[in-house]
């Protein structure tokens, strides 16, 4: 198992050299196969997805929000150990220390852009209803701040991005092209959101027939899968999963802060 975080991975059957990782965001790289394809340690990958699925059930149906942070981070730690046991390098998970600053810069730019968009939407009266979700209107300022600044960044963004854009993509791209690995990991990300959609959506304005519910779930799967591809591109552009983590924080937390302003200030 490699211990040198600067290792490109060639010596450990991870055939993508560092220079390829730095340009994997370019379309010219998406259909390329690994120079030395290696079995993707499918059983390790299945074990990680099974663990995440079990944790998904516990987090959504058993635990209160405040316990999501230690629980999800603990599950993520186990997933990283399994991935490392399978030979996964830090480079392939997008966790190289020498790419952190680039990840922060790329992800920070996304947060600023999303924040400006939310600020504009909040300033327009006709758009404020977008932030008035039923599950948020009766929540306190403290609860909304905890969600936006603590739980979402740690128990959602960090957890999901390292799990799907870091570990799962990094293991799949060991054998398949970046495009196939990206679509597969993003589809798993979409399927993983079926339970959260059922658990958090009150379905008050949704057709609750079998067909209506199926359309709702298909929409959730498709939407989160597409979002996953967007987060993956940012992760590859920066060659750092930190970029995807921050972009995910911006997407979720900024809307929560917008709801706070609309509900408690305006």
Beta strands, then each sheet from edge to edge (+ up, - down):
end
